[in-house]
Amino acid sequence: MIGYIASRLVISCIMVVLASLVVFLIANTVPGDPVLAQLGDLAAADPTMVAAFRHHWGLDLPLWERYWVFLQGLARGDFGESIASHRPVIQDIRDYAPATVELASVAFLLALIVGLPLGVLAAVKRDSWVDNFARAVSLIGVSAPTFWLAFVMLAVFYGALDVAPGPGRLDVSAFPPDRITGLLLIDTAWVGDWETFRDAAAHLVLPAIVLASSTLGLITRTTRAAMLEALSQDYVRVARAKGLLARTVVTGHALPNAMLPVVTLGGLAYANLLAGAVMTETVFSWPGLGRYTFRSAVAIDFPAIMAITVIVAALFVAVNFLVDMSYALLDPRTVKA
């Protein structure tokens, strides 16, 4: 087991370094000039100002030297200074990340709470109305574009019916508590500010549903397929032949063996929710990493773009590592393999 964990750690570290190299090369070779984006046309026409700008941000160094400086900063947890905000990038990320973590976590829990039982029921009640409903939900969730679904939800529940709050994390008249974790639900509950807690929870509903839609469809489909395969195995037939209750056969025998693909999908889905909330956060004016990434891309803010991309890559590598560890717990045979 120790050798298995050590090998996965070494592979994960190598993957992060390779990802940082790819990210650096892409960020520094794509078309676009941060000088023009930040200084404007008039200032960019002044060679002295352009030279000073490039020297300040290290853009006049050779590519290999810039990558070495980037690696040194990465080893210290220093991603440099944002060209757009003129603040340390790590400070920007600390400010924006809690909003994304809160939104993605609520969306993931929603997808799990609905998707897992729906997938199990669809497999148990195969070809029934429950199965048809589950397949319809999965198809809609996977197929509906995020930006379209976000606009529809806002237009219907906020614009037409007026049963949901508008964009943002809080009403303009609400005051967030002093920052503890940056997660409004936790911070407001910690200080006992239940009015702001309800306001924050209400603002989470629509964006969480939109963000969870595609993940809900994937979890439902994967759970259904894995359960159908598990229910067709000989050990399930034997359990039924012994006279065990149907609930015991499903939850005690079939479901645990069907969880491996669901665990794989679940881990990657959560990482994808954290990394892929750009459209949802933009439509709902959610002050998270998605909007920060969008603004950084528009401003050609290389330090911010590289920092976010490396963090996302490291997040996916970490999730894959945790999935591998969960494999070892759910099925020890994977370690021997």
Helices and strands as residue ranges (DSSP letters): H 2-29, H 34-44, H 47-56, H 63-75, H 89-124, H 129-143, H 146-153, I 154-160, H 184-191, H 194-231, H 234-241, H 246-248, I 249-254, H 255-275, H 278-283, H 289-298, H 302-330, H 333-336
